[in-house]
Amino acid sequence: MTGGDHGSRSAGLQAVNWKALPPPKDDGGADHLAGMALPDFSLPASDGTAVNLAELPGVAVIYAYPMTATPGVALPDGWDMIPGARGCTPQACAFRDHAAELAELGVRHLFGVSTQSTAAQAEAVYRLHLPFLLLSDEALQLADALRLPVMEVEGRAMLRRLTLIASDGIIRAAQYPVFPPDTAPAAVRGWLEEHPAG
């Protein structure tokens, strides 16, 4: 999410040396999620609408991430050395590039969610050409309702990177931690192949 992490559709995505970054540890922060119902309230979406995850029929994939970089805005000091922080743009672009493949496997809804503002997310959707919406949990409604793993950076609460696979409003699987970030769609694909929709 620094340097080559933002820009054109493919700029810098192969340049990240994941081995040079500290990997996140599995602290058990997502162990309770499988079997939980998605909360029945709406989150603001990057297109100006609102989405109630509990009301989505069929298979939904919701990936949580700390924050995407905004061109011209400095990232927090030491961002790359925070385990699991860097890589939100490669993750988003990976989901973008594999969205059609996931749809073929039965995914009817795909969303990213962070604690960033809707305006920041709308900019990312436009810049990265994302074919799906980003949802803002700026008020930490989703984080609190599901007890999602959160980290604090420079006084800001941010979601730790994870992927939820839900069906008819019930979480079937929680993939956590996710590293490298751009492998998230492949992990979802593997789960879906083992648990075919329908």
C-alpha positions in Angstrom: 0.0 0.0 0.0 3.0 2.2 -0.4 4.9 3.1 -3.6 3.8 0.6 -6.2 0.8 -0.5 -4.2 -1.4 2.2 -5.8 -1.7 3.5 -9.3 -2.8 1.7 -12.5 -4.5 -1.6 -12.7 -1.4 -3.7 -12.3 1.3 -1.3 -11.2 3.6 -2.7 -8.6 1.5 -5.8 -7.7 4.4 -8.1 -8.6 7.0 -5.9 -6.9 6.0 -6.6 -3.3 8.5 -8.9 -1.6 6.2 -10.5 0.9 9.1 -12.4 2.5 10.6 -9.1 3.6 7.4 -8.2 5.6 6.5 -9.6 9.0 3.6 -12.1 8.6 0.6 -11.8 10.9 0.1 -14.5 13.5 -3.0 -16.5 14.1 -4.1 -15.1 17.5 -7.4 -16.9 17.5 -9.3 -13.7 16.8 -11.5 -15.3 14.2 -12.1 -18.7 15.7 -15.6 -17.8 16.9 -16.9 -16.6 13.6 -18.0 -19.7 11.8 -21.7 -20.4 12.4 -22.5 -16.8 13.4 -25.2 -14.8 11.7 -24.3 -11.7 9.9 -25.7 -8.7 11.8 -29.0 -7.2 10.7 -28.1 -3.6 9.9 -26.8 -1.7 6.9 -23.3 -0.4 6.1 -22.7 2.5 3.8 -21.3 1.4 0.4 -18.9 3.1 -2.0 -21.6 3.8 -4.5 -23.7 5.8 -2.0 -26.1 3.0 -1.3 -26.3 0.8 1.9 -25.9 -2.9 2.2 -27.4 -5.2 4.8 -25.2 -8.3 4.8 -27.8 -10.4 6.7 -30.3 -10.0 3.9 -28.0 -11.3 1.1 -29.3 -14.5 -0.5 -26.9 -17.2 -1.5 -23.1 -17.2 -1.1 -21.4 -13.9 -0.1 -17.7 -13.2 0.4 -16.7 -10.3 2.6 -13.0 -9.6 2.9 -11.8 -7.2 5.7 -8.7 -5.1 5.3 -7.0 -2.3 7.3 -6.9 0.5 4.7 -6.0 1.2 1.1 -3.5 3.9 0.4 -4.8 7.2 -1.0 -2.5 8.9 -3.5 -0.8 11.9 -2.0 -1.6 10.9 1.6 1.2 9.5 3.7 0.7 6.1 5.4 1.3 5.7 9.1 4.9 5.6 10.3 6.3 2.1 10.1 3.3 0.8 8.2 5.2 -1.9 6.3 6.5 -3.4 9.6 3.1 -3.8 11.2 2.3 -7.5 10.7 -0.5 -7.8 8.2 -0.8 -4.1 7.4 0.6 -3.8 4.0 -1.1 -5.3 0.9 -4.6 -4.0 0.8 -4.4 -2.9 -2.8 -2.9 -6.2 -4.1 -5.6 -7.9 -2.2 -8.4 -5.8 -3.8 -6.9 -6.2 -7.2 -6.6 -10.0 -6.7 -10.3 -10.1 -5.9 -11.0 -7.9 -8.9 -9.1 -10.2 -11.2 -10.7 -13.4 -9.8 -14.3 -12.0 -9.3 -15.7 -13.8 -12.4 -14.0 -17.1 -11.4 -15.5 -16.8 -7.9 -18.9 -16.1 -9.4 -18.7 -19.3 -11.5 -18.1 -21.1 -8.2 -21.4 -19.7 -6.8 -20.4 -16.4 -5.2 -23.3 -14.1 -5.7 -22.0 -11.2 -3.6 -18.5 -9.9 -3.1 -17.5 -7.0 -0.8 -14.5 -5.5 0.8 -14.9 -3.8 4.2 -12.7 -1.5 6.2 -13.0 1.3 8.7 -12.1 3.9 6.1 -14.7 6.6 5.0 -17.0 6.0 2.1 -15.3 8.8 0.2 -11.9 7.1 0.5 -13.4 3.8 -0.5 -15.1 5.3 -3.5 -11.8 6.7 -4.7 -10.2 3.2 -4.4 -13.0 1.6 -6.3 -12.6 4.1 -9.1 -8.8 4.1 -9.2 -8.5 0.3 -9.0 -11.4 -0.5 -11.3 -13.1 -2.7 -8.8 -16.2 -4.5 -10.0 -17.6 -4.8 -6.5 -18.5 -2.4 -3.7 -16.4 -1.5 -0.6 -18.3 -1.1 2.7 -17.4 1.3 5.4 -17.4 0.2 9.0 -16.1 3.5 10.2 -18.4 3.4 13.2 -17.1 -0.2 14.1 -20.7 -1.6 13.9 -19.7 -4.8 12.1 -16.4 -5.1 14.1 -18.3 -4.9 17.4 -21.2 -7.1 16.4 -19.0 -9.9 15.2 -16.1 -9.2 17.5 -13.7 -9.0 14.5 -10.0 -8.8 15.2 -9.0 -5.1 15.2 -5.7 -3.3 15.5 -5.0 0.3 16.5 -2.6 2.4 14.4 -1.9 6.0 15.4 -5.2 6.1 17.3 -7.3 4.7 14.5 -9.1 1.3 14.8 -8.5 -0.8 11.7 -9.8 -4.3 10.8 -7.3 -7.0 10.6 -7.2 -8.8 7.3 -9.6 -11.7 7.1 -12.1 -13.3 4.7 -15.7 -14.3 5.6 -17.6 -16.8 3.4 -21.3 -16.7 4.2 -24.4 -18.4 2.9 -27.9 -16.9 3.3 -26.6 -14.6 6.1 -24.7 -17.3 8.1 -20.9 -17.3 8.2 -19.7 -20.7 7.0 -16.0 -20.0 7.2 -13.5 -17.4 8.4 -10.1 -17.4 6.8 -7.6 -15.7 9.1 -4.9 -14.5 9.0 -4.6 -13.9 5.3 -1.0 -13.7 4.0 0.2 -12.9 1.5 -2.8 -10.7 0.9 -3.1 -11.4 -2.8 -3.6 -15.1 -2.1 -7.1 -14.4 -0.5 -9.1 -15.3 -3.6 -7.3 -18.6 -4.1 -8.1 -19.5 -0.5 -11.7 -18.7 -1.1 -11.7 -20.8 -4.3 -10.2 -23.7 -2.4 -12.9 -23.6 0.2 -15.7 -23.3 -2.4 -14.4 -26.2 -4.3 -14.5 -28.3 -1.2 -18.0 -26.9 -0.2 -19.9 -26.4 -3.5 -22.8 -24.0 -3.4 -26.2 -25.6 -3.6 
